[in-house]
Amino acid sequence: MKNITLFNHRQLWSIAGPLMIANLSTPLLGLVDSAIMGHLESPAYLGAVALGGMIFNFIFWGLGFLRMGTTGVIAQAYGQQDAFEIKAILVRTLLLALLLASLILLSQPVIIALSLQLIDSSPAIKTLTETYFTVRIWSSPATLVNYVLIGVFIGLQKTKASLAIVVSTNLTNIVLDIFLVVILHQGIAGLALATVLSEYTGMITGLFLLRVVLPKNNSPWPGRTAFSFKKIKYQLTINNNLFIRTLCLIFSFSFFISQSAKYGPVILAANTLLMNFQALMAFVLDGFAHATEALVGKTLGQQNQHLLQQTLNTATLWSFSMAVFFSLLYLLLGEHFINVLTDIMPVRSTAATYLPWVILTPVISVWCYLLDGIFIGATWSHHMRNTMAFSTLFCFLPAWYLSQSLGNHGLWFSLVIFMLARGLTMAWIFKKTPLFVR
């Protein structure tokens, strides 16, 4: 038993560790982009990158099911040692990614026109945002293919390959940012072009590694059998459920930011700063969640209930331990971090006032991340959709409405209720539904 438990600890960290490093490299890239744009002659460049990035976050985050939906089915096929089905899933999902990328490229005039209409900003920032968008949109095929490849690698427990995609993408982006913007003075178009080229660098890296990572056997690549109507319908159902779930998540966090803006620029700045603390925790806990996806999917494919329980125990232990670590970290050093991030005294004092909510959120929200990993590995996408919709419509929004008199404290309260509701509803589903019954 002890050997099995020790093996599970090592296996979990062997998967989660590279993913944490990959996740943490993403905000580094954002800091570099901001630093480069922040040193150009006008603050409009920085605003345009922020708005352009927001547009692409909506597009690409909404299509995150290409990663999540792929991991669970790949992990289960890997547990069943079905190399042919792994290849079939890969073919189906890559074709779906390319189809969606084609639709994005064809729809780009509509997307940018609608986005600029919704954005309340100066004409100069809107012009720069449009320039950024029209270049970066061509990264869509590579970005979506990378989602699929990362999902496959996580499902196969080859997370070093996922790390290679992310690191090669981000390092290329940083080098090209400096070359195109600082040296060649290409401005915001150069920044966008750096992103495009770096995404294709990541894609080429991933496709090269795919040949190394795929199970070695003599199974042929699937032809028409890859397009079984039943299996296509099953994957599309998973993706549709995850898409709705992600839209609810995007809405909730966007609503939080939009309501923050109504309380004035100081509250908005303080909340945005504090949400960075939440994001840092999420990057780490996501590493454990992704590892849980792969391990749960594989053990379900193997129909190994004992190993499954060991996996759940190990994932729960490390996820909760890390959540407690972040709560203590923010309790002891939170105000110091705030002072490092801003020297604007009103923002410092305001952020310190609402810091207790950030100290509380790790131990509340950890269950969302952990159960997301379990549900993705089990391909319980319909439960993820239902619990997220319920938490958004019947917990988050009512909590916000009833606590408006509390001002920004009420807004943070509603976000904590949202996280708590997600964890409780998913825990209830998990308790009453056998994992070996889909």
N, C-alpha and C positions, 0 to 999 in steps of 0.2 A: 504493500500500500504506500509506504514512504517513498519507494523508488518511483512508483507511478506519479505520486504527487510532485516529487522533485522534477521528474520529466516534464510534467505539465507546466511548472513554473518556467523552466528553461524554454519550452516550446512557445509559451505565451510571449515571453520577452524576445525570443528570436524573431517573432512576427511583429510584435508591437514596437520594438526598439527602432528599426529602420523607418517605420511609418511615422513615429513621433519626430524623428529627424527630418523626414520629408515634409511633414506638416509645419514644423517650425521654420523651414527655409522659405515658406511662402510669405509670411509677414516681413521677412528680411528684404525680399524683393520689393514689397510695397514701400518700405522705408527708403530704398535706393531711388525708386521712381520719384517719390515725393521730394527727396533731397535734390535730385537733378532739376526737376521742374521748379523747385522753390528757389533756385539760384538763377533762373532766367529773369529777363528784365521786367516782367509783369506778373502779378499774382494771378492773373487770369489763366495762365498755363496750369497752375496747380489746381484751380477750380475745375478746369476742363477735364483734367485727368481724373479727378474725383467723380465728376458726373459721368464721364465716359466709362469709367470702371464700374459705376453703379448700373449702367445699362447692360453691360456684359455680365455682371453678377446675376442680374435677373434672368438673362437668357441662359447662361451656362449652369447656374445653380439649379434652375428649373429642370434642366436636362440631366441632373446628377443621377437619375435612375439608371443611366447607362453604366455607371460604376456600381451602384448599390444592387441593382437588379441582376447584374452579371455575377457578382461575387457569390451569392447564395447558390445559384444553380450550378456554377462551376465547382464550388466546394463539394456539393452533394455528388456530382458526377465523379469528382476526384476520389471521394470516399468509396464510391462503387467501382473504382478503377476502370471506368468506362472512357477510354481515350478517344474513341470515335465520337461520343456525345460531347466531350469537351471541345473537340474541333468543330462539331456542328453548332454548338452554342456560340463559339467564337465567330464563325462565318455569319450566322444570323445577326448577331449583335453588331458586328462591324458594318454590315450592309445597312442596318437600321441607322447607325451613326452617320454614315455617308449620306443617306437619304435625308435625315434631319438637317445635316449641314447644308445640303443643296437647297432645301426649303428656306433656311436662314439667309443664304446668299441671294436667292431670288426675291426674298421679302425685304431686303435691306432698305430700299427707299421708304417703304411703309414704316418699318421699325424706327428709323431715325426721325422721320417726320412726326410720328406720334410721340416719340420720346422728347423731342425738342418742344413740342406743344405743351407737354406736361411739366417740363422743367421751367421753374420761375427763376430766370437768371438774366444777366446782361447780354446784349447782342454779341459782344466780343467773346464771352465765354461760350455762348452757343455756337459761334462760328468755329472756334477751336475744338469744341466737342465734336462737331460734325466732321472735322478733318481727322481727328483721332479715330472716330468710329469707322469712317470709310476705308481706312487702312487696316485697322485691327480686325474688322469683320472677316477678312480673308484667312484668319487663323482658325475659323470655325471647324473645318474638316479635321485639322490636326488635333485641336482641343478635344473634340468629341471622340476621335479614335483613341486618344490618350486615356480618356475616361474608361473606355472598354478594356484597353490593355492593362490599366491599373487594376480594374475589377477582376480580370483573369488572373493576374499575378497574385493578388491577395487570396483569391479562391484556391489557388494552387500552393499557397503558403510560401511563395517566392517573393517576399516583400523587399528583398534587396534589389530586385528588378524594378519594383515600383519606385524605390528610392532613387535608382539610377535615372529613371524618366524625369522625376521631379527635379533632382539636382542638376542634371544636364540642361533641362529647360531653364531653370532659374539662373544658373551660372552664365549660360549663353546670353540670357536676357540682360544681365548686369553688364557683361563685357560689351554687348552691342549698344546698350544705353549710353555708355561712356563714349564709345567710338562714334556713333551716329549723332548724338546730341551735343556732347562736350567738344569733340574734335572736329566733326564735320558740320556742326551747327544746323542740323536738320530739324530742330524744334520738336513740336509735338508729333509731327508725322514720323520723325525718326524714332521717337519713343514707341509709337504704335508699330512701326516696322520691326523694331527689335523684338517686340512681343510675338509678332507673326513668325519671324524666322526662328525664334527660340522654341515655339510650339512645334514647328516641323522638325527641329533638332531632336526634341524629346520624342516625337513620333518615330523618327528613324531609329533612335536608340532602342525604343520599345519593340519595334518590329524585328530588329536584329536579335534582341534578347529573347524574343518569342521562340525563335528556332532552338535556342538552348534550353528554355524552360519547359516547353511542352513535353509531356510524357513520351519517352522513347519506346516505340513499338512499331509494328508493321501495319497498324490500322491505316486504311486509306483516308484521304481527305474526302469529306462528304460532298456528293453532288446534289441531285434532286432530293435526296433523303434529308438534307439539312433543312428543307422547306416543308417538313411535315406540318399540315394545318393545325393539328392538335398541339404540337410543341410551340409553333409560332403564336398561337392563341394564348397559350399558357404564359409565355414570356411577355407578350403584349399586355396581358392582364396585370402581371407583376409591375411592369413599367408604368402602366396607367395609374395604378394605385399609389406607387411611389411618387409619381408626378403630382397628384392631388395632395398627397402628404407634404411634399416640398413646398407647394404653393401656399399651403396654410402656414408653414414655418416662415416663409419669406414675408407673408402678410403680417404675421405677428411681430417680427422684429422691425419691419418697415413702419408699422403702426406705432411701435414704441418710439422710434426716432422722430416720426412726424409729430407725435404728441409732445415730445421733448422740445421740439422747435417752438411750439406754442407758448412755452413757459419762458421764452427769451433766449438770447445767444449764450448767456452764462450757463444756464441749465443744460442747454444743448451741448455745449462744449464739455461740461462736467460728465454728463451721461455718456457721451461718445468716448471720453477718456476711460471711464469705468467699464464700458463695454469691451475695451481692449483687454482688461483683466479677465473678463469672462471668455474672451476669444482665446487668450493664452491657455487657460485651463482646458477649453474645448479641444485645442490642438493636441494636447497630451492625452486626454481621456478618449479622443477619437482613435488614438493608436491602439488602446486596449479594446475599443469597440470593434475596430476592423479585424483585430486578431481573433476576437470572439466570433465574428461572422465566419471566418475561415474554419476555425476549429469546430464550431457547432455544425456547420454544413457538412464537414467531412465526417464527423462522428454519426450524424444522421444518415449519411450515405452508407456508412459501414453498419448501421443499426447496432451500434455499441453503446448501450445505455449506461453501463458503468463508467466508461471513459467520458461520456457526455456529462455525467454528474461531476466527475473530477474536473472537467473543463469549466463548468459553471462555477464551481467552488473557487477555483483558482482565479478566474476572471473577476468574480465578485470581490475577493480579498484584495487584489491589486487595484481595482478601480476605486473601491471605497477608501483604501489607504491613500491613494493619490489625491482624492477629493479632500480628505482631512488635511493632508499636507498643504494644499492650496488655501484652505480656510485659515490654517495657522499662519501661513506665509503672508496672507493679506491682513490678518489681524496684527501681526508683529511689524510688518514692513510696508503695509499699504499706503500710509501717509508719505513715507519716504519715496515710494514709487511715483506717487502723484506729484511730489515736488520735483522729481527728476524729469517728468514728462511735460511739465508746464511751469513757467515762472510768473504766470498771470495770477495775482493774489486772489481775486474774486472766484476764479475757476478752482484754485487750490482749496479754498475754504468750503466752497459748495460741494466739490467732489468728496472732501473729507466728511461732510455732513451725511452723505448717502453711501459712504464706504461700508457701513454695516450690512447693507443689502448684498454687496459683493462678497463679503465674508461668509454670508449665509448660503449663497447660491451653489457653491461646489457640492456640499453634502445633500442639497435638494435635487440638483440637476444630474448628478452622477448616475442615477437610476435610469434616466432617459437614454443616456449614451449606452449604458450596459445592455438595456433591454432592446434598444435599436439593433445592437450587434447580434443579439440572440434571435430576434425576429427576422433580420435579413438572412442570417444563416439558415433559418428554418423556412425561408421564403413565405413568411406570414405577412405579405404586403397589404392584404385587405385589413388585417388588424392594425397595422401601422397607419393606414389611411383613416380608419374609423376613430381610433384613439386620438389622433392628431386633430381631426375635424371637431370631435367632441370637446377637446381641451381648448381649442381656439374659440369656438362659437358659444359654448355653454359654461366656460370657466374664465378664460382670459378676458373676453370682452365684457361679460357681466361684472367681473371683479374690478375692471377699470371704470366702468360706468358708476358702480356703487361707491367707489373710493375717490371720485374726482375732488371731493372736498378736502382731501388730504394732499392735494397738489402732486409734486413729484414723488413724494413718499407713496402715494396711492398708485402711481404709475409703476414704481418698482415692486410694490406689493402685487399688482396684477401680473407682472412678469414671473414672480416667484410662484404665484398660484398656477400659472400656466405650466411651469416646469413640474410642480408638484402633481398637478392633474395628469400630465403625461405619464409620469412615473407610476402613479397609483392605478390608472386605467390599464396600462400595459402589464403591470404586476398582477392585476386581477385576471386579465386574459391569460397570462402565462400560468397562473395557478390552476385555472379551470380547464385548460386545453392541453392534452398530452402532446409532447413534442413529436412523438413518432406518428401522430395522426395529423395530416395536413388539412 
